[in-house]
């Protein structure tokens, strides 16, 4: 099973503020939907709650310390990243996506094979950061730059990194 992190982050590694996205990037939302549709998505409770409900055509795996936390049938609650990965693998998934937030990204990073990073050309204020990645552990395999337009408020680049074995 391939485990991927998918994230949009600013130059200063900011990924959010007050549990919300901090930019308007229509192309990034479309990219996220295209990549994650049909797959299990692993996230923390606050990320799940910020979405309000499970995303269509995806299976949510929500990590929380709350043993009584409930989500709709067909989705799963687990209590750590290892349990989330074990569950996903036991359901014969070829790929799983870790979609945040900051703490879940940090916990998942040692287990991840691939990083799908939308690198946003800005340095906003925020309170959630993507963890530093060590360049010696990752090889950039593709990048696709985009210029801001009426639907995307900043320049951005879709970049894919693979873990160096």
ZAFI-554954 format. One record per residue (C-alpha): x, y, z; residue in three letters. Coordinates in Angstrom, 2 decimals. Layout:
<rovexs>
<rovex><px>X</px><py>Y</py><pz>Z</pz><aa>ALA</aa></rovex>
...
</rovexs>
This chain:
<rovexs>
<rovex><px>0.00</px><py>0.00</py><pz>0.00</pz><aa>UNK</aa></rovex>
<rovex><px>1.26</px><py>3.46</py><pz>-0.90</pz><aa>UNK</aa></rovex>
<rovex><px>0.72</px><py>6.09</py><pz>1.79</pz><aa>UNK</aa></rovex>
<rovex><px>0.61</px><py>9.67</py><pz>0.50</pz><aa>UNK</aa></rovex>
<rovex><px>0.37</px><py>13.00</py><pz>2.20</pz><aa>UNK</aa></rovex>
<rovex><px>-1.63</px><py>15.57</py><pz>0.25</pz><aa>UNK</aa></rovex>
<rovex><px>-1.32</px><py>19.18</py><pz>1.41</pz><aa>UNK</aa></rovex>
<rovex><px>-1.31</px><py>22.77</py><pz>0.24</pz><aa>UNK</aa></rovex>
<rovex><px>1.35</px><py>24.78</py><pz>2.05</pz><aa>UNK</aa></rovex>
<rovex><px>2.76</px><py>28.28</py><pz>1.85</pz><aa>UNK</aa></rovex>
<rovex><px>6.46</px><py>29.13</py><pz>1.47</pz><aa>UNK</aa></rovex>
<rovex><px>6.62</px><py>29.51</py><pz>5.27</pz><aa>UNK</aa></rovex>
<rovex><px>4.99</px><py>26.05</py><pz>5.73</pz><aa>UNK</aa></rovex>
<rovex><px>1.68</px><py>27.55</py><pz>6.92</pz><aa>UNK</aa></rovex>
<rovex><px>-1.27</px><py>25.29</py><pz>6.06</pz><aa>UNK</aa></rovex>
<rovex><px>-4.13</px><py>26.95</py><pz>7.92</pz><aa>UNK</aa></rovex>
<rovex><px>-5.49</px><py>29.32</py><pz>10.50</pz><aa>UNK</aa></rovex>
<rovex><px>-8.30</px><py>28.76</py><pz>13.00</pz><aa>UNK</aa></rovex>
<rovex><px>-8.86</px><py>25.27</py><pz>11.53</pz><aa>UNK</aa></rovex>
<rovex><px>-9.59</px><py>26.70</py><pz>8.08</pz><aa>UNK</aa></rovex>
<rovex><px>-7.85</px><py>26.94</py><pz>4.72</pz><aa>UNK</aa></rovex>
<rovex><px>-6.39</px><py>30.39</py><pz>4.20</pz><aa>UNK</aa></rovex>
<rovex><px>-6.50</px><py>30.81</py><pz>0.44</pz><aa>UNK</aa></rovex>
<rovex><px>-8.85</px><py>30.39</py><pz>-2.47</pz><aa>UNK</aa></rovex>
<rovex><px>-7.33</px><py>27.93</py><pz>-4.94</pz><aa>UNK</aa></rovex>
<rovex><px>-10.02</px><py>26.27</py><pz>-7.02</pz><aa>UNK</aa></rovex>
<rovex><px>-7.45</px><py>24.22</py><pz>-8.96</pz><aa>UNK</aa></rovex>
<rovex><px>-6.05</px><py>22.80</py><pz>-5.72</pz><aa>UNK</aa></rovex>
<rovex><px>-9.51</px><py>21.69</py><pz>-4.56</pz><aa>UNK</aa></rovex>
<rovex><px>-10.05</px><py>19.98</py><pz>-7.94</pz><aa>UNK</aa></rovex>
<rovex><px>-6.60</px><py>18.32</py><pz>-7.69</pz><aa>UNK</aa></rovex>
<rovex><px>-7.42</px><py>17.09</py><pz>-4.17</pz><aa>UNK</aa></rovex>
<rovex><px>-10.75</px><py>15.66</py><pz>-5.33</pz><aa>UNK</aa></rovex>
<rovex><px>-9.20</px><py>13.96</py><pz>-8.38</pz><aa>UNK</aa></rovex>
<rovex><px>-6.39</px><py>12.38</py><pz>-6.35</pz><aa>UNK</aa></rovex>
<rovex><px>-8.38</px><py>11.24</py><pz>-3.30</pz><aa>UNK</aa></rovex>
<rovex><px>-11.69</px><py>10.11</py><pz>-4.88</pz><aa>UNK</aa></rovex>
<rovex><px>-12.23</px><py>6.40</py><pz>-4.43</pz><aa>UNK</aa></rovex>
<rovex><px>-9.63</px><py>6.13</py><pz>-1.65</pz><aa>UNK</aa></rovex>
<rovex><px>-9.38</px><py>6.11</py><pz>2.13</pz><aa>UNK</aa></rovex>
<rovex><px>-8.49</px><py>9.51</py><pz>3.57</pz><aa>UNK</aa></rovex>
<rovex><px>-6.83</px><py>9.68</py><pz>6.98</pz><aa>UNK</aa></rovex>
<rovex><px>-7.31</px><py>12.81</py><pz>9.07</pz><aa>UNK</aa></rovex>
<rovex><px>-7.54</px><py>14.20</py><pz>12.56</pz><aa>UNK</aa></rovex>
<rovex><px>-10.82</px><py>14.98</py><pz>14.28</pz><aa>UNK</aa></rovex>
<rovex><px>-10.53</px><py>18.75</py><pz>13.82</pz><aa>UNK</aa></rovex>
<rovex><px>-9.95</px><py>18.36</py><pz>10.08</pz><aa>UNK</aa></rovex>
<rovex><px>-12.97</px><py>16.07</py><pz>9.85</pz><aa>UNK</aa></rovex>
<rovex><px>-15.13</px><py>18.51</py><pz>11.81</pz><aa>UNK</aa></rovex>
<rovex><px>-14.00</px><py>21.44</py><pz>9.63</pz><aa>UNK</aa></rovex>
<rovex><px>-15.41</px><py>19.58</py><pz>6.60</pz><aa>UNK</aa></rovex>
<rovex><px>-18.73</px><py>19.03</py><pz>8.38</pz><aa>UNK</aa></rovex>
<rovex><px>-19.40</px><py>15.58</py><pz>6.89</pz><aa>UNK</aa></rovex>
<rovex><px>-17.61</px><py>12.77</py><pz>5.05</pz><aa>UNK</aa></rovex>
<rovex><px>-16.44</px><py>13.74</py><pz>1.57</pz><aa>UNK</aa></rovex>
<rovex><px>-18.26</px><py>12.02</py><pz>-1.31</pz><aa>UNK</aa></rovex>
<rovex><px>-16.70</px><py>8.91</py><pz>-2.87</pz><aa>UNK</aa></rovex>
<rovex><px>-14.07</px><py>8.60</py><pz>-0.13</pz><aa>UNK</aa></rovex>
<rovex><px>-13.84</px><py>6.64</py><pz>3.11</pz><aa>UNK</aa></rovex>
<rovex><px>-12.91</px><py>8.75</py><pz>6.13</pz><aa>UNK</aa></rovex>
<rovex><px>-10.55</px><py>7.39</py><pz>8.78</pz><aa>UNK</aa></rovex>
<rovex><px>-10.63</px><py>9.85</py><pz>11.68</pz><aa>UNK</aa></rovex>
<rovex><px>-7.94</px><py>9.84</py><pz>14.37</pz><aa>UNK</aa></rovex>
<rovex><px>-9.07</px><py>11.03</py><pz>17.80</pz><aa>UNK</aa></rovex>
<rovex><px>-8.25</px><py>10.38</py><pz>21.45</pz><aa>UNK</aa></rovex>
<rovex><px>-12.01</px><py>10.43</py><pz>22.20</pz><aa>UNK</aa></rovex>
<rovex><px>-13.03</px><py>6.78</py><pz>22.64</pz><aa>UNK</aa></rovex>
<rovex><px>-16.74</px><py>7.71</py><pz>22.23</pz><aa>UNK</aa></rovex>
<rovex><px>-16.39</px><py>9.71</py><pz>18.99</pz><aa>UNK</aa></rovex>
<rovex><px>-18.98</px><py>8.75</py><pz>16.37</pz><aa>UNK</aa></rovex>
<rovex><px>-19.10</px><py>9.31</py><pz>12.62</pz><aa>UNK</aa></rovex>
<rovex><px>-21.45</px><py>7.96</py><pz>9.93</pz><aa>UNK</aa></rovex>
<rovex><px>-21.52</px><py>4.25</py><pz>9.13</pz><aa>UNK</aa></rovex>
<rovex><px>-19.03</px><py>3.21</py><pz>6.48</pz><aa>UNK</aa></rovex>
<rovex><px>-16.35</px><py>5.48</py><pz>7.94</pz><aa>UNK</aa></rovex>
<rovex><px>-13.95</px><py>4.72</py><pz>10.77</pz><aa>UNK</aa></rovex>
<rovex><px>-12.68</px><py>6.16</py><pz>14.05</pz><aa>UNK</aa></rovex>
<rovex><px>-9.20</px><py>5.13</py><pz>15.22</pz><aa>UNK</aa></rovex>
<rovex><px>-6.95</px><py>6.40</py><pz>17.98</pz><aa>UNK</aa></rovex>
<rovex><px>-3.47</px><py>6.70</py><pz>16.43</pz><aa>UNK</aa></rovex>
<rovex><px>-1.73</px><py>6.82</py><pz>13.05</pz><aa>UNK</aa></rovex>
<rovex><px>-0.57</px><py>3.20</py><pz>13.27</pz><aa>UNK</aa></rovex>
<rovex><px>-4.15</px><py>2.01</py><pz>13.79</pz><aa>UNK</aa></rovex>
<rovex><px>-5.30</px><py>4.14</py><pz>10.82</pz><aa>UNK</aa></rovex>
<rovex><px>-2.66</px><py>2.61</py><pz>8.52</pz><aa>UNK</aa></rovex>
<rovex><px>-3.34</px><py>-0.93</py><pz>9.76</pz><aa>UNK</aa></rovex>
<rovex><px>-7.09</px><py>-0.51</py><pz>9.15</pz><aa>UNK</aa></rovex>
<rovex><px>-6.54</px><py>0.90</py><pz>5.67</pz><aa>UNK</aa></rovex>
<rovex><px>-4.13</px><py>-1.89</py><pz>4.74</pz><aa>UNK</aa></rovex>
<rovex><px>-6.49</px><py>-4.55</py><pz>6.14</pz><aa>UNK</aa></rovex>
<rovex><px>-9.16</px><py>-3.26</py><pz>3.74</pz><aa>UNK</aa></rovex>
<rovex><px>-6.84</px><py>-4.03</py><pz>0.81</pz><aa>UNK</aa></rovex>
<rovex><px>-6.34</px><py>-0.43</py><pz>-0.24</pz><aa>UNK</aa></rovex>
<rovex><px>-3.63</px><py>0.19</py><pz>-2.83</pz><aa>UNK</aa></rovex>
<rovex><px>-3.32</px><py>3.81</py><pz>-1.74</pz><aa>UNK</aa></rovex>
<rovex><px>-4.29</px><py>5.94</py><pz>1.25</pz><aa>UNK</aa></rovex>
<rovex><px>-4.08</px><py>9.71</py><pz>1.64</pz><aa>UNK</aa></rovex>
<rovex><px>-3.24</px><py>11.58</py><pz>4.82</pz><aa>UNK</aa></rovex>
<rovex><px>-5.09</px><py>14.90</py><pz>4.54</pz><aa>UNK</aa></rovex>
<rovex><px>-4.24</px><py>16.67</py><pz>7.82</pz><aa>UNK</aa></rovex>
<rovex><px>-4.12</px><py>18.52</py><pz>10.02</pz><aa>UNK</aa></rovex>
<rovex><px>-0.70</px><py>19.63</py><pz>11.17</pz><aa>UNK</aa></rovex>
<rovex><px>-0.31</px><py>17.12</py><pz>14.01</pz><aa>UNK</aa></rovex>
<rovex><px>-1.48</px><py>14.20</py><pz>11.86</pz><aa>UNK</aa></rovex>
<rovex><px>0.97</px><py>15.18</py><pz>9.10</pz><aa>UNK</aa></rovex>
<rovex><px>3.78</px><py>15.19</py><pz>11.66</pz><aa>UNK</aa></rovex>
<rovex><px>2.79</px><py>11.77</py><pz>13.04</pz><aa>UNK</aa></rovex>
<rovex><px>2.32</px><py>10.26</py><pz>9.57</pz><aa>UNK</aa></rovex>
<rovex><px>5.53</px><py>11.53</py><pz>7.97</pz><aa>UNK</aa></rovex>
<rovex><px>7.71</px><py>8.54</py><pz>9.00</pz><aa>UNK</aa></rovex>
<rovex><px>5.24</px><py>6.14</py><pz>7.32</pz><aa>UNK</aa></rovex>
<rovex><px>4.69</px><py>8.06</py><pz>4.10</pz><aa>UNK</aa></rovex>
<rovex><px>5.96</px><py>7.00</py><pz>0.65</pz><aa>UNK</aa></rovex>
<rovex><px>4.88</px><py>10.07</py><pz>-1.31</pz><aa>UNK</aa></rovex>
<rovex><px>4.21</px><py>13.78</py><pz>-0.77</pz><aa>UNK</aa></rovex>
<rovex><px>1.73</px><py>15.61</py><pz>-3.00</pz><aa>UNK</aa></rovex>
<rovex><px>2.39</px><py>19.22</py><pz>-2.10</pz><aa>UNK</aa></rovex>
<rovex><px>0.66</px><py>22.22</py><pz>-3.57</pz><aa>UNK</aa></rovex>
<rovex><px>3.36</px><py>24.83</py><pz>-2.98</pz><aa>UNK</aa></rovex>
<rovex><px>1.54</px><py>28.16</py><pz>-2.66</pz><aa>UNK</aa></rovex>
<rovex><px>3.54</px><py>31.28</py><pz>-3.50</pz><aa>UNK</aa></rovex>
<rovex><px>2.73</px><py>33.33</py><pz>-0.39</pz><aa>UNK</aa></rovex>
<rovex><px>3.76</px><py>33.73</py><pz>3.26</pz><aa>UNK</aa></rovex>
<rovex><px>0.52</px><py>34.24</py><pz>5.22</pz><aa>UNK</aa></rovex>
<rovex><px>-0.08</px><py>34.35</py><pz>8.94</pz><aa>UNK</aa></rovex>
<rovex><px>-1.44</px><py>31.13</py><pz>10.34</pz><aa>UNK</aa></rovex>
<rovex><px>-1.41</px><py>28.78</py><pz>13.29</pz><aa>UNK</aa></rovex>
<rovex><px>-0.97</px><py>25.39</py><pz>11.60</pz><aa>UNK</aa></rovex>
<rovex><px>2.31</px><py>24.37</py><pz>9.99</pz><aa>UNK</aa></rovex>
<rovex><px>3.40</px><py>21.53</py><pz>7.75</pz><aa>UNK</aa></rovex>
<rovex><px>6.43</px><py>19.83</py><pz>9.32</pz><aa>UNK</aa></rovex>
<rovex><px>9.88</px><py>20.44</py><pz>7.84</pz><aa>UNK</aa></rovex>
<rovex><px>10.86</px><py>17.70</py><pz>5.44</pz><aa>UNK</aa></rovex>
<rovex><px>14.48</px><py>16.65</py><pz>5.13</pz><aa>UNK</aa></rovex>
<rovex><px>15.51</px><py>17.07</py><pz>1.48</pz><aa>UNK</aa></rovex>
<rovex><px>17.92</px><py>14.12</py><pz>1.71</pz><aa>UNK</aa></rovex>
<rovex><px>14.92</px><py>11.81</py><pz>2.29</pz><aa>UNK</aa></rovex>
<rovex><px>12.87</px><py>12.93</py><pz>-0.72</pz><aa>UNK</aa></rovex>
<rovex><px>13.25</px><py>13.12</py><pz>-4.49</pz><aa>UNK</aa></rovex>
<rovex><px>11.12</px><py>15.54</py><pz>-6.51</pz><aa>UNK</aa></rovex>
<rovex><px>9.50</px><py>13.49</py><pz>-9.28</pz><aa>UNK</aa></rovex>
<rovex><px>7.26</px><py>16.11</py><pz>-10.86</pz><aa>UNK</aa></rovex>
<rovex><px>6.19</px><py>19.72</py><pz>-10.68</pz><aa>UNK</aa></rovex>
<rovex><px>3.46</px><py>21.58</py><pz>-12.48</pz><aa>UNK</aa></rovex>
<rovex><px>3.47</px><py>25.38</py><pz>-12.02</pz><aa>UNK</aa></rovex>
<rovex><px>0.32</px><py>27.49</py><pz>-12.29</pz><aa>UNK</aa></rovex>
<rovex><px>-0.21</px><py>31.25</py><pz>-12.48</pz><aa>UNK</aa></rovex>
<rovex><px>-2.85</px><py>32.96</py><pz>-10.34</pz><aa>UNK</aa></rovex>
<rovex><px>-6.11</px><py>33.83</py><pz>-12.06</pz><aa>UNK</aa></rovex>
<rovex><px>-9.71</px><py>34.71</py><pz>-11.16</pz><aa>UNK</aa></rovex>
<rovex><px>-10.23</px><py>31.33</py><pz>-9.43</pz><aa>UNK</aa></rovex>
<rovex><px>-6.79</px><py>31.00</py><pz>-7.82</pz><aa>UNK</aa></rovex>
<rovex><px>-5.56</px><py>33.90</py><pz>-5.72</pz><aa>UNK</aa></rovex>
<rovex><px>-1.84</px><py>32.95</py><pz>-5.72</pz><aa>UNK</aa></rovex>
<rovex><px>0.69</px><py>31.35</py><pz>-8.02</pz><aa>UNK</aa></rovex>
<rovex><px>1.15</px><py>27.70</py><pz>-7.02</pz><aa>UNK</aa></rovex>
<rovex><px>2.91</px><py>24.51</py><pz>-8.07</pz><aa>UNK</aa></rovex>
<rovex><px>1.71</px><py>20.92</py><pz>-7.79</pz><aa>UNK</aa></rovex>
<rovex><px>4.85</px><py>19.06</py><pz>-6.68</pz><aa>UNK</aa></rovex>
<rovex><px>5.29</px><py>15.35</py><pz>-6.06</pz><aa>UNK</aa></rovex>
<rovex><px>8.09</px><py>13.89</py><pz>-3.96</pz><aa>UNK</aa></rovex>
<rovex><px>8.92</px><py>10.20</py><pz>-3.48</pz><aa>UNK</aa></rovex>
<rovex><px>10.74</px><py>8.89</py><pz>-0.44</pz><aa>UNK</aa></rovex>
<rovex><px>14.34</px><py>7.89</py><pz>-1.19</pz><aa>UNK</aa></rovex>
<rovex><px>14.74</px><py>4.28</py><pz>-0.04</pz><aa>UNK</aa></rovex>
</rovexs>
